[in-house]
Amino acid sequence: MVHRLFAALMLLVLALAAGDGGAREWKPTAQSLAENYAQIVDRRSPHEVVFVMWLAPELLPDGPESAIARQILDDYLVIAVIHADVSKLGEFSFRKIEDLTVTTVPNGTLKPLLDDAVPPVVAGTLSTLRGVFG
């Protein structure tokens, strides 16, 4: 399940990276700005890539159907991190990320929520997001 999520996120990154060659939008929307600035792709070599994506509320469409998910992404920091090796045949193998430290300017180092500490509504929303990206 986790590997499929990472593979789906990687496909999303590749699709976004293959966009319009870097042309700036005339009147960017909040969603397009979030798509441009909420991700980092570090191609360390032709066979290694690191992808970091912050799930910003602006990535979701406005409307009542996504209001709860947008509120959760306002309240919680959700980060996807992928460290993959790519074979010569284009097959991805994903490294397990053991130690991830997130530091923000106003709050210092953030602590991750363990599975049993995640509120049910947040867990349900994250499950839905995993389904979207999976």
C-alpha positions as CSV (number, residue, x, y, z in Angstrom):
1,M,0.0,0.0,0.0
2,V,2.8,2.4,1.0
3,H,4.8,1.6,-2.1
4,R,1.8,2.2,-4.3
5,L,1.2,5.6,-2.6
6,F,4.8,6.5,-3.2
7,A,4.7,5.3,-6.8
8,A,1.6,7.4,-7.4
9,L,3.2,10.5,-5.9
10,M,6.2,9.9,-8.1
11,L,4.0,9.7,-11.2
12,L,2.3,13.0,-10.1
13,V,5.7,14.6,-9.8
14,L,6.8,13.4,-13.2
15,A,3.5,14.6,-14.8
16,L,3.9,18.1,-13.1
17,A,7.5,18.3,-14.1
18,A,6.7,17.6,-17.7
19,G,4.5,20.7,-17.9
20,D,5.1,23.8,-20.0
21,G,8.9,24.1,-19.7
22,G,8.9,26.7,-17.0
23,A,6.7,29.4,-18.4
24,R,5.1,31.6,-15.8
25,E,1.3,31.9,-15.6
26,W,-0.1,35.4,-16.1
27,K,-2.7,35.2,-13.3
28,P,-1.8,32.2,-11.2
29,T,-4.4,30.6,-8.9
30,A,-3.8,29.5,-5.3
31,Q,-4.0,25.9,-6.5
32,S,-1.4,26.4,-9.3
33,L,0.9,28.3,-6.9
34,A,0.6,25.4,-4.4
35,E,1.4,22.9,-7.2
36,N,4.5,24.9,-8.1
37,Y,5.9,25.6,-4.6
38,A,4.7,22.7,-2.4
39,Q,7.1,20.2,-3.9
40,I,10.8,19.6,-4.3
41,V,12.3,17.1,-6.7
42,D,16.0,16.4,-6.1
43,R,17.4,14.3,-8.9
44,R,20.6,13.3,-7.3
45,S,21.7,11.2,-10.2
46,P,20.1,9.5,-13.2
47,H,19.4,6.6,-10.8
48,E,18.4,8.3,-7.6
49,V,15.6,10.8,-6.8
50,V,14.3,12.4,-3.6
51,F,10.8,13.9,-3.7
52,V,9.3,16.0,-0.9
53,M,5.7,17.3,-1.1
54,W,3.8,19.3,1.4
55,L,0.1,18.7,1.1
56,A,-1.2,22.3,1.2
57,P,-5.0,23.0,1.5
58,E,-4.7,25.0,-1.7
59,L,-4.0,21.8,-3.7
60,L,-7.6,20.7,-3.1
61,P,-10.5,22.3,-5.0
62,D,-12.8,24.8,-3.2
63,G,-16.2,23.5,-2.3
64,P,-18.2,21.7,0.3
65,E,-16.9,18.2,-0.8
66,S,-13.3,19.1,0.2
67,A,-13.9,21.5,3.1
68,I,-13.1,19.0,5.8
69,A,-9.9,17.9,4.1
70,R,-8.9,21.5,3.5
71,Q,-9.5,22.3,7.2
72,I,-7.4,19.3,8.3
73,L,-4.5,20.4,6.0
74,D,-4.8,23.9,7.6
75,D,-4.5,22.3,11.1
76,Y,-1.9,19.6,10.4
77,L,1.3,19.5,8.4
78,V,1.2,16.5,6.0
79,I,4.4,15.8,4.2
80,A,5.1,13.0,1.7
81,V,8.8,12.0,1.3
82,I,10.1,9.5,-1.2
83,H,13.7,8.4,-1.7
84,A,13.9,6.1,-4.7
85,D,16.4,4.4,-6.7
86,V,15.7,3.9,-10.4
87,S,17.1,0.9,-12.3
88,K,18.2,1.1,-15.9
89,L,14.9,-0.4,-16.9
90,G,13.0,2.4,-15.1
91,E,11.9,0.3,-12.1
92,F,11.6,2.1,-8.8
93,S,12.8,0.7,-5.5
94,F,12.0,2.8,-2.5
95,R,14.3,3.4,0.5
96,K,12.8,3.3,3.9
97,I,13.1,6.7,5.6
98,E,14.0,6.0,9.2
99,D,14.6,9.5,10.6
100,L,12.8,12.5,9.4
101,T,13.1,15.8,11.1
102,V,10.8,18.8,10.3
103,T,11.8,22.2,11.6
104,T,9.7,25.3,11.1
105,V,10.7,28.8,11.9
106,P,8.0,29.8,14.4
107,N,7.6,26.4,16.1
108,G,11.0,24.7,16.0
109,T,11.2,20.9,15.5
110,L,7.8,19.2,15.0
111,K,7.0,15.8,16.3
112,P,5.1,13.3,14.1
113,L,1.8,11.9,15.2
114,L,1.9,8.2,15.9
115,D,-0.9,6.1,14.4
116,D,-2.8,5.8,17.6
117,A,-2.6,9.5,18.3
118,V,-4.1,10.6,14.9
119,P,-7.7,11.8,15.4
120,P,-10.2,9.6,13.6
121,V,-11.4,12.4,11.2
122,V,-7.7,13.1,10.3
123,A,-7.1,9.4,9.8
124,G,-10.2,9.1,7.5
125,T,-9.1,12.1,5.5
126,L,-5.6,10.8,5.1
127,S,-7.0,7.5,4.0
128,T,-9.1,9.3,1.3
129,L,-6.0,11.3,0.2
130,R,-4.0,8.0,-0.1
131,G,-6.8,6.7,-2.3
132,V,-6.6,9.7,-4.5
133,F,-2.8,9.5,-4.9
134,G,-2.9,5.7,-5.0
